[in-house]
């Protein structure tokens, strides 16, 4: 199965460094600097042109104190977002070390690459009840809420992004961060489109790929005509076609929140993205910045990751022995390996890289062991059967004081018999090692003494580890479909319906928190595809529908991944924000914990949660009932249409007008905590008739009036006394 990964093929190496590089530069930054000096950095590595014409790179700068940017402008740094004591910026490549040396700067992190995390779902998660308003004051569909999607591979004008009547484009803003043009106010790069005409004219953001279109359609598609609509079909959309690095993602999140604030609406941002370079404990610069961005009416939802079965993690507790494991290249043609190792606070460990002969069953080359609390090392290899560069760069977290070693290897040639391997040793303590899943996995290769990976701690950075992000795992709701070419595909023999998806990353975080927070449908989901010829021709077995609209062809198709589960929950959050525009991440997580569905597949999930399922399967409807119950709504409904009846409040009297004949009808008044206050049997009434409900005996507050009858389903309206 084709995996939807954003593979950033960066040739990682490090020139001989002599003296220890300042610990104000992250390990990735050090590697980047040395590669740039050697002329081995391409535009794909996050390079951008500054206004001065100088080549810069995206970075996150941690200031000593918020607002103190002394010296940055003088060195040509262009700042984009200000998030507490962090700023995202474009830094002249040749000035990175000078920027790090500024007294006002605590740390510089060149932005690391990220990867994309790639009907029946609505029914399984009770979204239909949310839309229908069953036992709710009304139906909820994300109206008055902004859904932001930071991704790539968008068809901006897809029919799914119009309203249900196909009259109005709901995409209100687009920021293509990779296209040179007029940048948004306050930013120094990319092109912004602010009108429907400009958005439709731009059409697409890439030459291939549908990831962004698919994600946005799941969260907020509105093509009810063809049945491919999403969870929040009435929400506004803001699409950020991201760059390839962390800082651009932070800029995108802030851009969405700033737009939502400008129009006075709450917002939820989806991140179907990930990386495994980082501490996986919520203390990375990216995670801290996300924590600073969220708040009342500002939520972030992220994909937990697709590495649940990929073998990218090893935990080792030392007793004076050595960890040995092999790198397995995802793409043998690149032979590039990146890994990140983290120890315990104030404890040292050592790392080396080696070349092992499978034929002779011995190590034919090994670097020296580098201390995690020591200095960097580089080896230029040119042996018999192997040639390349190996880099080992130590660092220490200023937040947790954990030792960290970043590894980058680029093999220009490697004999078929040889394998690149990782070695680590210590006298005591525990380390966690993660392979960059876009490039390599770990394996024992069935060699005695070498270690296989485990499948714990595989929730990713970006979408999976921040305290503030609602992280989402994936379960199976669909295994069969009819393709556009009329073929019937069925994968039921290989997977189990309703079970966790085999790829869904699992926790916990290194600091012991439950992640993911919740599980949602993510295998297989039908949603919007871009209409690019290359993408359509290469995805024939996944395409399920072609629609003609506006003189163009629009496509729908299947995808799988926590990339698909995440926007499902994003859409759910949009409906919750409609009910409570001040909902916080903490409140949302508590409601998810309280209302998630447990079944024979999740098992009995205790309140502490589960490291595969989080707190269970998302139940959009049960959660929304809790949101409504807890919300303080100040709306006074005057002739609010609710299907079978309407309500007009006149003082302490509710005048109930029926829009249809009702058989054996009953009006019931409830408090928001679900307690029944009064019941009035109205019997058989005709359309246009009026009944009265008296509130004079009630205190001030919000109540719910419900109508039921033999010929009408239960319907409710919220009223304020």
Long-range contacts (C-beta under 8 A, 24 or more apart in sequence): 1-560, 3-118, 3-306, 3-561, 4-116, 4-117, 4-118, 4-211, 4-559, 4-561, 4-563, 5-115, 5-116, 5-118, 5-437, 5-438, 6-113, 6-114, 6-115, 6-116, 6-152, 6-244, 6-273, 6-438, 7-115, 7-330, 7-331, 7-438, 7-439, 8-44, 8-45, 8-113, 8-114, 8-115, 8-244, 8-438, 9-44, 9-331, 9-334, 9-336, 10-35, 10-41, 10-44, 10-45, 10-113, 10-336, 11-35, 11-40, 11-336, 11-410, 12-336, 12-338, 12-389, 12-391, 12-408, 12-409, 12-410, 13-38, 13-40, 13-378, 13-389, 13-390, 13-391, 13-408, 13-410, 14-376, 14-377, 14-378, 14-389, 14-391, 14-393, 14-408, 15-378, 16-378, 17-375, 17-376, 17-378, 19-375, 20-375, 20-376, 21-376, 21-393, 22-97, 22-100, 22-101, 23-395, 23-396, 24-100, 24-101, 24-105, 24-106, 24-107, 24-108, 25-96, 25-97, 25-100, 25-107, 25-108, 26-107, 26-108, 26-109, 26-110, 26-395, 26-406, 27-393, 27-394, 27-395, 27-404, 27-405, 27-406, 28-109, 28-110, 28-112, 28-277, 28-406, 29-59, 29-96, 29-100, 29-108, 29-109, 29-110, 30-376, 30-393, 31-391, 31-393, 31-406, 31-408, 32-57, 32-96, 32-110, 33-93, 33-96, 33-97, 33-110, 34-378, 36-93, 36-94, 41-93, 44-244, 45-113, 45-244, 46-110, 46-111, 46-113, 46-243, 46-244, 46-245, 46-248, 47-93, 48-90, 48-189, 48-243, 49-180, 50-76, 50-78, 50-90, 50-92, 50-188, 51-78, 51-188, 52-76, 54-92, 54-93, 54-94, 55-92, 55-93, 56-90, 56-91, 56-92, 56-93, 57-90, 57-91, 57-93, 57-96, 57-110, 57-111, 58-88, 58-89, 58-90, 58-110, 58-111, 58-243, 58-245, 58-246, 58-247, 58-248, 59-88, 59-89, 59-90, 59-91, 59-96, 59-108, 59-109, 59-110, 59-111, 59-247, 60-86, 60-87, 60-88, 60-89, 60-108, 60-109, 60-111, 60-246, 60-247, 60-250, 60-285, 60-286, 60-289, 61-86, 61-87, 61-88, 61-89, 61-91, 61-99, 61-105, 61-107, 61-108, 61-109, 62-86, 62-105, 62-106, 62-107, 62-108, 62-109, 62-285, 63-87, 63-104, 63-105, 63-106, 64-103, 64-104, 64-105, 64-106, 68-104, 69-104, 70-102, 70-103, 70-104, 71-99, 71-102, 71-103, 71-104, 71-105, 72-99, 72-102, 72-104, 72-105, 75-99, 75-102, 78-188, 79-188, 80-186, 80-187, 80-188, 80-189, 80-247, 80-251, 81-187, 81-250, 81-251, 81-254, 83-250, 83-254, 83-289, 83-292, 83-293, 84-288, 84-289, 84-292, 86-250, 86-285, 86-288, 86-289, 86-292, 88-247, 88-248, 88-250, 88-251, 89-247, 90-188, 90-189, 106-398, 107-285, 107-398, 109-246, 109-285, 111-245, 111-246, 111-247, 111-248, 112-245, 112-246, 112-275, 112-277, 112-278, 113-244, 113-245, 113-275, 113-438, 114-244, 114-245, 114-246, 114-249, 114-273, 114-274, 114-275, 114-462, 115-273, 115-274, 115-275, 115-437, 115-438, 116-151, 116-152, 116-153, 116-211, 116-272, 116-273, 116-563, 117-272, 117-273, 117-274, 117-303, 117-304, 117-305, 117-306, 117-460, 117-463, 117-561, 117-562, 117-563, 117-566, 118-211, 118-272, 118-306, 118-559, 118-560, 118-561, 118-563, 118-564, 119-227, 119-228, 119-477, 119-478, 119-525, 119-526, 120-477, 120-478, 120-521, 121-218, 121-477, 121-478, 121-520, 121-521, 121-525, 121-568, 122-231, 124-477, 124-498, 124-521, 124-617, 125-520, 125-521, 125-568, 125-572, 125-617, 125-618, 125-619, 125-620, 126-619, 126-620, 126-621, 126-622, 127-231, 127-571, 127-572, 127-620, 127-621, 129-620, 129-621, 130-231, 130-572, 130-575, 130-620, 130-621, 130-624, 133-642, 133-715, 133-716, 134-621, 134-713, 134-714, 135-625, 135-706, 135-714, 135-716, 136-624, 136-625, 136-628, 136-716, 137-628, 137-633, 137-704, 137-716, 137-717, 137-718, 138-640, 138-642, 138-716, 138-717, 138-718, 140-575, 140-576, 140-578, 140-579, 140-624, 141-232, 141-233, 141-234, 141-235, 141-575, 141-578, 142-220, 142-231, 142-232, 142-233, 142-234, 142-235, 142-571, 142-574, 142-575, 142-577, 142-578, 143-234, 143-235, 143-578, 144-265, 144-266, 144-578, 144-581, 145-232, 145-235, 145-236, 145-265, 145-266, 145-267, 145-268, 145-574, 145-575, 145-577, 145-578, 145-581, 146-172, 146-235, 146-236, 146-237, 146-238, 146-256, 146-259, 146-260, 146-263, 146-265, 146-266, 146-267, 146-268, 147-216, 147-219, 147-220, 147-232, 147-235, 147-236, 147-237, 147-238, 147-267, 147-268, 147-269, 147-270, 147-570, 147-571, 147-574, 148-237, 148-238, 148-239, 148-240, 148-252, 148-253, 148-255, 148-256, 148-257, 148-259, 148-260, 148-267, 148-268, 148-269, 148-270, 149-212, 149-215, 149-216, 149-219, 149-237, 149-238, 149-239, 149-240, 149-269, 149-270, 149-567, 149-570, 150-240, 150-242, 150-249, 150-252, 150-253, 150-256, 150-269, 150-270, 150-271, 150-273, 151-211, 151-212, 151-215, 151-216, 151-239, 151-240, 151-241, 151-242, 151-270, 151-272, 151-273, 152-178, 152-205, 152-206, 152-209, 152-211, 152-212, 152-241, 152-242, 153-205, 153-206, 153-208, 153-209, 153-210, 153-211, 153-212, 153-213, 153-214, 153-530, 153-535, 154-204, 154-205, 154-206, 154-212, 154-213, 154-216, 154-239, 154-241, 154-530, 155-203, 155-204, 155-210, 155-213, 155-528, 155-529, 155-530, 155-531, 155-532, 155-554, 156-193, 156-199, 156-200, 156-202, 156-203, 156-204, 156-205, 156-239, 157-199, 157-200, 157-203, 157-550, 157-552, 158-213, 158-217, 158-528, 158-530, 158-531, 158-554, 159-223, 159-547, 159-549, 159-550, 159-554, 160-213, 160-216, 160-217, 160-221, 160-222, 160-223, 160-228, 160-229, 160-230, 160-527, 160-528, 160-554, 160-556, 161-216, 161-217, 161-220, 161-221, 161-222, 161-237, 161-528, 162-222, 162-223, 163-222, 163-234, 164-222, 164-224, 164-225, 164-229, 164-233, 164-234, 166-225, 166-549, 168-196, 169-196, 169-199, 169-200, 170-220, 170-222, 170-235, 170-236, 170-237, 171-196, 171-199, 171-237, 171-238, 171-239, 172-236, 172-237, 172-238, 172-259, 172-263, 173-238, 173-239, 173-255, 173-259, 174-199, 174-202, 174-205, 174-238, 174-239, 174-240, 174-241, 175-239, 175-240, 175-241, 175-252, 175-255, 176-202, 176-205, 176-241, 177-240, 177-241, 177-242, 177-243, 177-248, 177-251, 177-252, 178-205, 178-241, 178-242, 178-243, 178-244, 179-205, 179-241, 184-255, 186-258, 187-251, 187-255, 189-243, 190-243, 204-530, 204-531, 204-532, 205-241, 206-241, 206-530, 206-532, 207-532, 207-534, 208-532, 208-534, 208-535, 208-538, 209-530, 209-532, 209-535, 210-528, 210-529, 210-530, 210-532, 210-535, 210-539, 210-555, 210-557, 210-559, 211-272, 211-559, 211-563, 212-239, 212-241, 212-530, 213-527, 213-528, 213-529, 213-530, 214-525, 214-527, 214-528, 214-529, 214-557, 214-559, 214-563, 214-564, 215-270, 215-272, 215-527, 215-563, 215-564, 215-566, 215-567, 216-528, 216-567, 217-527, 217-528, 217-556, 218-525, 218-527, 218-564, 218-567, 218-568, 218-571, 219-270, 219-567, 219-568, 219-570, 219-571, 219-574, 220-571, 220-574, 221-527, 221-528, 223-547, 226-545, 226-547, 226-556, 228-526, 228-527, 228-528, 228-545, 228-556, 230-527, 230-567, 230-571, 231-567, 231-568, 231-570, 231-571, 231-572, 231-574, 231-575, 231-620, 232-570, 232-571, 232-572, 232-574, 232-575, 232-578, 235-571, 235-574, 236-263, 236-265, 238-267, 242-273, 246-275, 246-285, 246-286, 246-462, 249-273, 249-286, 249-462, 250-286, 250-289, 250-290, 250-293, 253-290, 253-293, 253-300, 254-293, 257-293, 257-298, 260-297, 260-298, 265-297, 265-581, 266-297, 266-298, 266-299, 266-577, 266-581, 266-582, 266-583, 267-297, 267-298, 267-299, 267-577, 268-298, 268-299, 268-300, 268-301, 268-570, 268-573, 268-574, 268-577, 269-299, 269-300, 269-301, 269-570, 270-301, 270-302, 270-566, 270-567, 270-570, 271-300, 271-301, 271-302, 271-303, 271-462, 271-463, 271-469, 271-566, 272-302, 272-303, 272-463, 272-561, 272-562, 272-563, 272-564, 272-566, 272-567, 273-302, 273-303, 273-462, 273-463, 274-302, 274-303, 274-305, 274-306, 274-460, 274-461, 274-462, 274-463, 274-464, 275-436, 275-460, 275-461, 275-462, 276-305, 276-307, 276-312, 276-313, 276-340, 276-434, 276-435, 276-436, 276-437, 276-460, 276-461, 277-338, 277-340, 277-406, 277-434, 277-436, 277-461, 278-340, 278-461, 278-465, 279-342, 279-397, 279-400, 279-402, 279-404, 279-510, 280-342, 280-432, 280-434, 280-457, 280-459, 280-461, 280-465, 280-509, 280-510, 281-400, 281-465, 281-509, 281-510, 281-511, 282-465, 282-466, 282-467, 282-509, 282-511, 282-513, 283-397, 283-399, 283-400, 284-461, 284-465, 286-461, 286-462, 286-466, 287-461, 287-465, 287-466, 287-467, 287-468, 287-469, 288-399, 290-466, 290-468, 290-469, 291-466, 291-467, 291-468, 293-468, 294-468, 294-584, 294-585, 295-584, 296-582, 296-583, 296-584, 297-577, 297-581, 297-582, 297-583, 299-470, 299-573, 299-577, 299-583, 299-584, 299-585, 299-588, 300-466, 300-468, 300-469, 300-470, 300-585, 301-469, 301-470, 301-471, 301-472, 301-566, 301-567, 301-569, 301-570, 301-573, 302-462, 302-463, 302-464, 302-466, 302-469, 302-470, 302-471, 302-472, 302-566, 303-460, 303-463, 303-464, 303-471, 303-472, 303-561, 303-562, 303-563, 303-565, 303-566, 304-459, 304-460, 304-463, 304-464, 304-471, 304-472, 304-473, 304-474, 304-504, 304-505, 304-506, 304-507, 304-515, 304-516, 304-562, 304-565, 304-566, 305-437, 305-458, 305-459, 305-460, 305-463, 305-464, 305-504, 305-505, 305-562, 306-437, 306-503, 306-504, 306-505, 306-561, 306-562, 306-563, 307-437, 307-458, 307-460, 307-503, 307-505, 308-455, 308-458, 308-500, 308-501, 308-502, 308-503, 308-504, 308-505, 308-506, 308-612, 309-455, 309-502, 309-503, 310-437, 310-441, 310-458, 310-503, 311-435, 311-441, 311-442, 311-443, 311-452, 311-453, 311-455, 312-434, 312-435, 312-436, 312-437, 312-441, 312-442, 312-453, 312-458, 313-432, 313-433, 313-434, 313-435, 313-442, 313-453, 313-454, 313-455, 313-456, 313-457, 313-458, 314-432, 314-433, 314-442, 314-451, 314-453, 314-454, 315-430, 315-431, 315-432, 315-433, 315-454, 315-456, 315-457, 316-424, 316-430, 316-431, 316-433, 316-451, 317-429, 317-430, 318-349, 318-425, 318-426, 318-427, 318-428, 318-429, 318-430, 318-431, 319-428, 320-425, 320-426, 320-427, 320-428, 321-425, 322-423, 322-424, 322-425, 323-422, 323-423, 323-424, 323-425, 323-431, 323-433, 323-451, 324-421, 324-422, 324-423, 324-449, 324-450, 324-451, 325-421, 325-422, 325-433, 325-442, 325-443, 325-444, 325-450, 325-451, 325-452, 325-453, 326-356, 326-419, 326-420, 326-421, 326-422, 326-442, 326-443, 326-444, 326-445, 326-447, 326-450, 327-409, 327-419, 327-420, 327-421, 327-422, 327-435, 327-440, 327-441, 327-442, 327-443, 328-440, 328-441, 328-442, 328-443, 328-445, 329-439, 329-440, 330-437, 330-438, 330-439, 330-440, 330-441, 331-439, 334-439, 335-388, 335-410, 335-411, 335-412, 335-414, 335-420, 336-409, 336-410, 336-411, 336-439, 336-440, 337-407, 337-408, 337-409, 337-410, 337-411, 337-420, 337-435, 337-436, 337-439, 337-440, 338-406, 338-407, 338-408, 338-409, 338-435, 338-436, 338-439, 338-440, 339-406, 339-407, 339-422, 339-433, 339-434, 339-435, 339-436, 339-440, 340-404, 340-405, 340-406, 340-407, 340-433, 340-434, 340-436, 341-372, 341-404, 341-405, 341-406, 341-407, 341-424, 341-431, 341-432, 341-433, 341-434, 342-402, 342-403, 342-404, 342-431, 342-432, 342-433, 342-510, 343-372, 343-402, 343-403, 343-404, 343-426, 343-429, 343-430, 343-431, 344-402, 344-403, 344-429, 344-430, 344-431, 345-400, 345-401, 345-402, 346-401, 347-403, 347-426, 347-428, 347-429, 348-372, 348-373, 348-403, 348-426, 348-429, 349-403, 349-405, 349-424, 349-425, 349-426, 349-429, 349-431, 350-424, 350-425, 350-426, 351-392, 351-405, 351-407, 351-422, 351-423, 351-424, 352-392, 352-422, 352-423, 352-424, 353-379, 353-390, 353-392, 353-407, 353-409, 353-420, 353-421, 353-422, 353-423, 354-420, 354-421, 354-423, 355-381, 355-383, 355-386, 355-414, 355-418, 355-419, 355-420, 355-421, 356-418, 356-419, 356-420, 356-421, 356-447, 357-417, 357-418, 358-417, 358-418, 358-419, 358-445, 358-447, 359-417, 361-447, 363-421, 364-418, 366-423, 367-392, 369-423, 369-425, 370-394, 370-405, 372-396, 372-403, 372-404, 372-405, 373-403, 381-411, 385-413, 385-414, 385-415, 385-417, 385-418, 386-411, 386-413, 386-414, 386-415, 386-418, 387-411, 387-412, 387-413, 387-414, 388-412, 388-413, 388-414, 419-445, 421-450, 432-457, 432-510, 455-506, 456-506, 456-507, 456-508, 456-611, 457-507, 457-508, 457-509, 457-510, 458-505, 458-506, 458-507, 459-505, 459-506, 459-507, 459-508, 459-509, 459-515, 459-516, 460-505, 463-562, 463-566, 464-505, 464-507, 464-509, 464-515, 464-516, 465-509, 465-515, 467-513, 468-585, 469-585, 470-517, 470-518, 470-569, 470-573, 470-585, 470-588, 470-589, 470-592, 471-515, 471-516, 471-517, 471-518, 471-614, 472-516, 472-517, 472-518, 472-519, 472-520, 472-522, 472-562, 472-565, 472-566, 472-568, 472-569, 472-614, 472-618, 473-500, 473-501, 473-504, 473-505, 473-506, 473-516, 473-518, 473-519, 473-520, 473-522, 473-562, 473-565, 473-612, 473-613, 473-614, 474-500, 474-501, 474-503, 474-504, 474-519, 474-520, 474-521, 474-522, 474-523, 474-560, 474-561, 474-562, 474-564, 474-565, 475-499, 475-500, 475-501, 475-504, 475-519, 475-520, 475-521, 475-522, 475-523, 475-565, 475-601, 475-613, 475-617, 476-500, 476-501, 476-521, 476-522, 476-523, 477-521, 477-523, 477-525, 478-521, 478-523, 478-524, 478-525, 478-526, 478-558, 479-523, 479-524, 481-524, 481-526, 481-544, 481-558, 482-544, 483-540, 483-541, 483-542, 483-543, 483-544, 484-540, 484-543, 484-544, 484-545, 484-546, 484-555, 485-540, 485-543, 487-541, 489-541, 491-524, 495-523, 496-601, 498-599, 498-601, 499-601, 500-601, 500-612, 500-613, 501-560, 501-562, 503-560, 503-561, 503-562, 504-562, 504-565, 504-612, 505-562, 506-611, 506-612, 507-611, 508-611, 514-608, 514-609, 514-610, 514-611, 514-614, 514-615, 515-611, 515-614, 516-562, 516-613, 516-614, 517-589, 517-592, 517-593, 517-609, 517-614, 517-615, 518-569, 518-592, 518-596, 518-614, 518-615, 518-616, 518-617, 518-618, 519-565, 519-602, 519-612, 519-613, 519-614, 519-616, 519-617, 519-618, 520-565, 520-566, 520-568, 520-569, 520-572, 520-617, 520-618, 521-564, 521-565, 521-568, 522-560, 522-561, 522-562, 522-563, 522-564, 522-565, 522-566, 522-568, 523-560, 523-561, 523-564, 524-558, 524-559, 524-560, 525-558, 525-559, 525-560, 525-564, 525-568, 526-556, 526-557, 526-558, 527-556, 527-557, 527-559, 527-564, 528-554, 528-555, 528-556, 529-555, 529-556, 529-557, 530-555, 531-555, 568-618, 569-618, 572-618, 572-620, 572-623, 575-620, 575-624, 576-623, 576-624, 576-627, 579-624, 579-627, 579-628, 579-631, 579-633, 580-627, 580-628, 580-630, 580-631, 583-627, 587-630, 591-623, 591-626, 591-627, 592-618, 592-623, 594-623, 594-626, 595-619, 595-622, 595-623, 595-625, 595-626, 597-622, 628-672, 628-718, 629-672, 629-673, 629-674, 630-672, 631-672, 632-702, 633-702, 633-718, 633-720, 634-720, 635-718, 635-720, 636-719, 636-720, 637-717, 637-718, 637-719, 637-720, 640-717, 642-715, 642-716, 642-717, 643-712, 643-715, 644-707, 644-709, 644-712, 644-715, 645-707, 645-715, 645-717, 646-717, 647-705, 647-717, 647-719, 649-719, 649-720, 652-694, 652-695, 652-696, 652-721, 653-692, 653-693, 653-694, 653-695, 653-696, 654-692, 654-693, 654-694, 654-695, 654-705, 654-719, 655-690, 655-691, 655-692, 656-690, 656-691, 656-692, 656-693, 656-705, 656-707, 657-688, 657-689, 657-690, 658-685, 658-686, 658-687, 658-688, 658-689, 658-690, 658-691, 659-687, 660-687, 660-712, 661-685, 661-686, 661-687, 661-711, 662-707, 662-709, 662-711, 662-712, 663-709, 663-710, 663-711, 664-709, 664-710, 665-707, 665-708, 665-709, 665-712, 666-707, 666-708, 666-709, 667-691, 667-693, 667-705, 667-706, 667-707, 668-705, 668-706, 668-708, 669-693, 669-703, 669-704, 669-705, 669-706, 670-703, 670-704, 670-705, 670-706, 671-701, 671-703, 671-704, 672-701, 672-702, 672-703, 672-704, 677-703, 695-719, 695-721
